[in-house]
Each structure stands twice: as C-alpha cells, then as structure tokens.
Amino acid sequence: MELKASDITIAITVFSRRQYIFDAIRSALNQTVPVKVIVVEDCGPDVTLRDFVLKEFGDRIEYFRNPQNRGLFGNWNACMEYCRTPWLSILHDDDLLHSDFVEAMLTLAREAPGRALYFCRSTFLKDNGTMVSASVVSWPKGWRDFDVVAFADECLVFFPGQLFRVEAARALGSFRTNSYFTGDWDMWYRLALKFGAAQTATEASVTRSHEGWDRGTSFVLRKGWKYALDNVQRKRNLALLKKERGMVIPFDRAKLLEHSPIPSRWLFRQANGFSRRMLVYNWWLFTHSNPPHLGYALLQWLARCFGPDTFRLGSIRQRLSFTGSNQN
C-alpha cells in the first residue's frame, strides 16, 4: 500500500524549554505536503507551557502532557501511544524540518517501498546561526538501503529526519527506556535489521548543535560515558545480527580505535569529572588508539608513563589557566 500524507504524524517532544519550540512546530506545520502535528510534553515543571503553545497555534496542533515524567525515550514511546496514524516522525523541540521533509519521505517510500524506516540527511545549525552541511554523498539511485553490518558498528544517521512505521516499532517492544544514550540508534538498527530501512540523499532536517553543556548528550560526555555506551550498543547490535541473520562478526575494538581515535582534547577538558572507572576505561581507549599525528603520539607516551591521572592533571591545569586568564 502506498504511503500517503494522511498516514503521517509529526510529534514534537518537549520537557520545559520554550526557546526554540515555536520554530520546531512551525517547521512541522509548514510542510509542502501537510500532515498531522502533535506536541508531547514530558510532564515538565513549566505548568503554563501548554497554554503558551496553544495560544500561538490553537487547533492547528494537538497537545498532550504525560501524567508523570517518562524520560527521553519513554516520551518517544508516549509519542507512539498518542499517535493515531500508521507512520510517525519524532522531532525534538530545538530541531527543525525543511518544508519538503514529508515530500522527500513520500518520494523515498515510492522508490524504496516496503521498509519500516525512512531517513533523510541532516544539516547542523550552530549557536551562532551558521549552517553546516554533512559530508557530501553520492548514491547512484539518490538513496540507499542501510547496510546492517556497517549500521551495527556505527550509527549511520543523525536525529531528526526519520519516519517509521509505528506498528513495526511496537512489534519490537518500542524504544528501550534503559538505553540512556543510544536508544535511538538501538531502535533504528532493530527496525533496519527486521523490516528494512532506507535513506534519501536529500537534506530535509536540521539538528541544532549546541555548544553549551546543559543537554543530555553533553552530560554523557562530561561523565565519560559516551564511548562505553557506544561500545555496549555495538556489542548488542552484533549479537542481534548473529541471532537474526546468523552472521558472526566479532566486536573489533582495535579496528575501531584505528579509524576513530578517542579525542585527546576532550579527555583533558573533561577527565576531572569522570569516575575512577570511567577514567581508567577512557585512558585505556586513548593509549590504544591509532595516533593521527605526532602530538597525539607524545600525549599517549605521557599517559602510558603516568597512568590515568595524566588527564586529571591536565584538566586541572587547564581550569587553572582559564581562571587565571579571566582574572587578567
């Protein structure tokens, strides 16, 4: 059955932030092919947020507020529960969709029918207003099917810009609420593996790239959890690949660190906030990474000589230097 605009809902998720939500909602409403738009609030502390939004948009949208806080991925499951169409796209309150997003998804669904997940490509909007395009791609058909082996090792897509079949996601148990950082990758991978997924080369969504440290992703980085959680998800994906397809592909940490060395600047900036366990874990990853340049190799040598606390000393020194420069 051909996918139609009437089959699609765009759900904007919000907790308490007002700063960008009007722009997000407008981007969903101003599609060249109109669809149903809902807002799902995850029981935030701003009890007047609903009135604030409905005063601006009235009956052009439906507004739902969870009776209790469900967390990021729990709120995505709430979007599925409030959705009354077969297909759903989830949009964060600070991200945007190009006006041709729905049109691009309908075109992709016609060219690659039968999948349960469709994705466009995203651009990145910096805090200073600069728009940064993702790397240029060249797909012969203008779109690609997801390579489930490559997708197991790396999240091939950026949020937002997805459209998925709600029934298929429910059949897989919905979004895992205990996947603190990788719940989106986890769901997209399971959908791709079980039901198929495709991505168009069209850039039709915008992810806002915040430089501040108040976001959940930033919290994961500050705590040193990012690489640990990514690797847990990779192992989970490979285990599922073996179960579903009988493909036995071992988790190759050495190859991963060869192609994607852990960034030294991030370690020296944030290591003072790591737990001892995360400090040792990230130190091991750093000392086993393939050095991209001589300076990196010298830092590795220092880290091997002085152990994991090398990064904490560097972090303290950087903080003191920053404080001193503010006093001048």
QUIURHU-V740965 format. One record per residue. N is the residue number from 1. RES is the residue in one letter. D_CENTER is the distance of its C-alpha to the mean C-alpha in whole Angstrom. Layout:
# QUIURHU-V740965
n:N res:RES d_center:D_CENTER
n:N res:RES d_center:D_CENTER
This chain:
# QUIURHU-V740965
n:1 res:M d_center:30
n:2 res:E d_center:28
n:3 res:L d_center:25
n:4 res:K d_center:26
n:5 res:A d_center:25
n:6 res:S d_center:27
n:7 res:D d_center:24
n:8 res:I d_center:21
n:9 res:T d_center:20
n:10 res:I d_center:17
n:11 res:A d_center:16
n:12 res:I d_center:15
n:13 res:T d_center:14
n:14 res:V d_center:16
n:15 res:F d_center:17
n:16 res:S d_center:19
n:17 res:R d_center:18
n:18 res:R d_center:21
n:19 res:Q d_center:20
n:20 res:Y d_center:18
n:21 res:I d_center:18
n:22 res:F d_center:21
n:23 res:D d_center:20
n:24 res:A d_center:17
n:25 res:I d_center:19
n:26 res:R d_center:22
n:27 res:S d_center:19
n:28 res:A d_center:19
n:29 res:L d_center:23
n:30 res:N d_center:24
n:31 res:Q d_center:23
n:32 res:T d_center:26
n:33 res:V d_center:25
n:34 res:P d_center:25
n:35 res:V d_center:23
n:36 res:K d_center:23
n:37 res:V d_center:21
n:38 res:I d_center:21
n:39 res:V d_center:19
n:40 res:V d_center:18
n:41 res:E d_center:19
n:42 res:D d_center:18
n:43 res:C d_center:22
n:44 res:G d_center:21
n:45 res:P d_center:24
n:46 res:D d_center:25
n:47 res:V d_center:27
n:48 res:T d_center:28
n:49 res:L d_center:25
n:50 res:R d_center:26
n:51 res:D d_center:29
n:52 res:F d_center:27
n:53 res:V d_center:25
n:54 res:L d_center:28
n:55 res:K d_center:30
n:56 res:E d_center:28
n:57 res:F d_center:27
n:58 res:G d_center:30
n:59 res:D d_center:30
n:60 res:R d_center:28
n:61 res:I d_center:25
n:62 res:E d_center:25
n:63 res:Y d_center:24
n:64 res:F d_center:23
n:65 res:R d_center:23
n:66 res:N d_center:22
n:67 res:P d_center:25
n:68 res:Q d_center:24
n:69 res:N d_center:20
n:70 res:R d_center:18
n:71 res:G d_center:15
n:72 res:L d_center:11
n:73 res:F d_center:11
n:74 res:G d_center:15
n:75 res:N d_center:15
n:76 res:W d_center:13
n:77 res:N d_center:16
n:78 res:A d_center:18
n:79 res:C d_center:17
n:80 res:M d_center:18
n:81 res:E d_center:21
n:82 res:Y d_center:22
n:83 res:C d_center:21
n:84 res:R d_center:24
n:85 res:T d_center:24
n:86 res:P d_center:23
n:87 res:W d_center:19
n:88 res:L d_center:17
n:89 res:S d_center:14
n:90 res:I d_center:11
n:91 res:L d_center:11
n:92 res:H d_center:10
n:93 res:D d_center:14
n:94 res:D d_center:13
n:95 res:D d_center:11
n:96 res:L d_center:14
n:97 res:L d_center:15
n:98 res:H d_center:18
n:99 res:S d_center:21
n:100 res:D d_center:21
n:101 res:F d_center:18
n:102 res:V d_center:20
n:103 res:E d_center:23
n:104 res:A d_center:20
n:105 res:M d_center:19
n:106 res:L d_center:23
n:107 res:T d_center:24
n:108 res:L d_center:21
n:109 res:A d_center:22
n:110 res:R d_center:26
n:111 res:E d_center:26
n:112 res:A d_center:24
n:113 res:P d_center:25
n:114 res:G d_center:24
n:115 res:R d_center:21
n:116 res:A d_center:19
n:117 res:L d_center:15
n:118 res:Y d_center:15
n:119 res:F d_center:13
n:120 res:C d_center:14
n:121 res:R d_center:13
n:122 res:S d_center:11
n:123 res:T d_center:13
n:124 res:F d_center:12
n:125 res:L d_center:15
n:126 res:K d_center:16
n:127 res:D d_center:18
n:128 res:N d_center:21
n:129 res:G d_center:20
n:130 res:T d_center:20
n:131 res:M d_center:18
n:132 res:V d_center:17
n:133 res:S d_center:16
n:134 res:A d_center:14
n:135 res:S d_center:17
n:136 res:V d_center:20
n:137 res:V d_center:20
n:138 res:S d_center:23
n:139 res:W d_center:23
n:140 res:P d_center:26
n:141 res:K d_center:26
n:142 res:G d_center:23
n:143 res:W d_center:20
n:144 res:R d_center:20
n:145 res:D d_center:19
n:146 res:F d_center:17
n:147 res:D d_center:18
n:148 res:V d_center:18
n:149 res:V d_center:19
n:150 res:A d_center:17
n:151 res:F d_center:14
n:152 res:A d_center:15
n:153 res:D d_center:15
n:154 res:E d_center:12
n:155 res:C d_center:9
n:156 res:L d_center:10
n:157 res:V d_center:8
n:158 res:F d_center:5
n:159 res:F d_center:5
n:160 res:P d_center:7
n:161 res:G d_center:11
n:162 res:Q d_center:11
n:163 res:L d_center:14
n:164 res:F d_center:15
n:165 res:R d_center:19
n:166 res:V d_center:19
n:167 res:E d_center:22
n:168 res:A d_center:20
n:169 res:A d_center:17
n:170 res:R d_center:20
n:171 res:A d_center:22
n:172 res:L d_center:19
n:173 res:G d_center:19
n:174 res:S d_center:16
n:175 res:F d_center:13
n:176 res:R d_center:14
n:177 res:T d_center:15
n:178 res:N d_center:15
n:179 res:S d_center:12
n:180 res:Y d_center:11
n:181 res:F d_center:8
n:182 res:T d_center:7
n:183 res:G d_center:9
n:184 res:D d_center:6
n:185 res:W d_center:7
n:186 res:D d_center:10
n:187 res:M d_center:11
n:188 res:W d_center:10
n:189 res:Y d_center:13
n:190 res:R d_center:15
n:191 res:L d_center:16
n:192 res:A d_center:16
n:193 res:L d_center:18
n:194 res:K d_center:20
n:195 res:F d_center:21
n:196 res:G d_center:19
n:197 res:A d_center:17
n:198 res:A d_center:17
n:199 res:Q d_center:16
n:200 res:T d_center:18
n:201 res:A d_center:18
n:202 res:T d_center:18
n:203 res:E d_center:16
n:204 res:A d_center:16
n:205 res:S d_center:13
n:206 res:V d_center:12
n:207 res:T d_center:9
n:208 res:R d_center:11
n:209 res:S d_center:11
n:210 res:H d_center:13
n:211 res:E d_center:16
n:212 res:G d_center:17
n:213 res:W d_center:16
n:214 res:D d_center:16
n:215 res:R d_center:12
n:216 res:G d_center:11
n:217 res:T d_center:9
n:218 res:S d_center:12
n:219 res:F d_center:14
n:220 res:V d_center:13
n:221 res:L d_center:14
n:222 res:R d_center:17
n:223 res:K d_center:18
n:224 res:G d_center:17
n:225 res:W d_center:15
n:226 res:K d_center:12
n:227 res:Y d_center:14
n:228 res:A d_center:16
n:229 res:L d_center:13
n:230 res:D d_center:12
n:231 res:N d_center:15
n:232 res:V d_center:16
n:233 res:Q d_center:13
n:234 res:R d_center:15
n:235 res:K d_center:18
n:236 res:R d_center:17
n:237 res:N d_center:16
n:238 res:L d_center:20
n:239 res:A d_center:22
n:240 res:L d_center:20
n:241 res:L d_center:21
n:242 res:K d_center:25
n:243 res:K d_center:25
n:244 res:E d_center:24
n:245 res:R d_center:26
n:246 res:G d_center:28
n:247 res:M d_center:26
n:248 res:V d_center:27
n:249 res:I d_center:24
n:250 res:P d_center:25
n:251 res:F d_center:22
n:252 res:D d_center:23
n:253 res:R d_center:22
n:254 res:A d_center:25
n:255 res:K d_center:23
n:256 res:L d_center:20
n:257 res:L d_center:21
n:258 res:E d_center:23
n:259 res:H d_center:21
n:260 res:S d_center:18
n:261 res:P d_center:20
n:262 res:I d_center:19
n:263 res:P d_center:19
n:264 res:S d_center:23
n:265 res:R d_center:22
n:266 res:W d_center:19
n:267 res:L d_center:21
n:268 res:F d_center:24
n:269 res:R d_center:23
n:270 res:Q d_center:21
n:271 res:A d_center:23
n:272 res:N d_center:26
n:273 res:G d_center:23
n:274 res:F d_center:22
n:275 res:S d_center:24
n:276 res:R d_center:27
n:277 res:R d_center:25
n:278 res:M d_center:22
n:279 res:L d_center:24
n:280 res:V d_center:26
n:281 res:Y d_center:23
n:282 res:N d_center:21
n:283 res:W d_center:25
n:284 res:W d_center:26
n:285 res:L d_center:23
n:286 res:F d_center:24
n:287 res:T d_center:27
n:288 res:H d_center:26
n:289 res:S d_center:24
n:290 res:N d_center:26
n:291 res:P d_center:27
n:292 res:P d_center:26
n:293 res:H d_center:29
n:294 res:L d_center:32
n:295 res:G d_center:31
n:296 res:Y d_center:28
n:297 res:A d_center:31
n:298 res:L d_center:33
n:299 res:L d_center:30
n:300 res:Q d_center:30
n:301 res:W d_center:34
n:302 res:L d_center:34
n:303 res:A d_center:31
n:304 res:R d_center:33
n:305 res:C d_center:36
n:306 res:F d_center:35
n:307 res:G d_center:32
n:308 res:P d_center:29
n:309 res:D d_center:31
n:310 res:T d_center:31
n:311 res:F d_center:27
n:312 res:R d_center:28
n:313 res:L d_center:32
n:314 res:G d_center:30
n:315 res:S d_center:27
n:316 res:I d_center:30
n:317 res:R d_center:32
n:318 res:Q d_center:30
n:319 res:R d_center:29
n:320 res:L d_center:33
n:321 res:S d_center:33
n:322 res:F d_center:31
n:323 res:T d_center:33
n:324 res:G d_center:36
n:325 res:S d_center:35
n:326 res:N d_center:34
n:327 res:Q d_center:38
n:328 res:N d_center:40
